[in-house]
Amino acid sequence: MSGGDIAGLIAAGVFAVLVAIIAVPLVKLGKVFDETTLAIRDVSKGVAPILEESTTTIQEANKQLARVDVITSNVAEVTGNVNSLVALFAASLGGPLIAIASFGGAVRAAVRGTHAFDDDASDRADRSLRNATAKPKRDKSHSNDKSESKKASKASRAEY
């Protein structure tokens, strides 16, 4: 054997060791791919029933929503009917009830003899309107005496 043959044998041995070192991770990687394939297969088997159940649930929810839609439309119709009934009641009985109430007030005033009560109420309303629209008068001395402002407040309340 010559030196070239020995060098060739050494190179072949080194190459075989290199292939063996690289082959071990490749075999492990192949096992990882096999396990991943099995996991994906198991997940896809489990997803199909979940999708079927969710489809059924959504269909049932849609049925319930259709029922609720019917109920809300019926409630809207009943509300419209009640509104019409209230308007009819107000139109037919409201006017006569107001007339009866005003007649009762007139009878009460006639029994008392005069309209003094109404005149007093009118005078009080006029005074309160004047007091509400009048600007408050300020003291020219600009004193900060709180008792004077309290007296003025009590006097304005006494008019009522």
Secondary structure by P-SEA (a helix, b strand, c coil): ccaaaaaaaaaaaaaaaaaaaaaaaaaaaaaaaaaaaaaaaaaaaaaaaaaaaaaaaaaaaaaaaaaaaaaaaaaaaaaaaaaaaaaaaaaacaaaaaaaaaaaaaaaaaaaccaaaaaaaaaaaaaaaaaaaccbbbbccccccaaaaaaaaaaaaaac
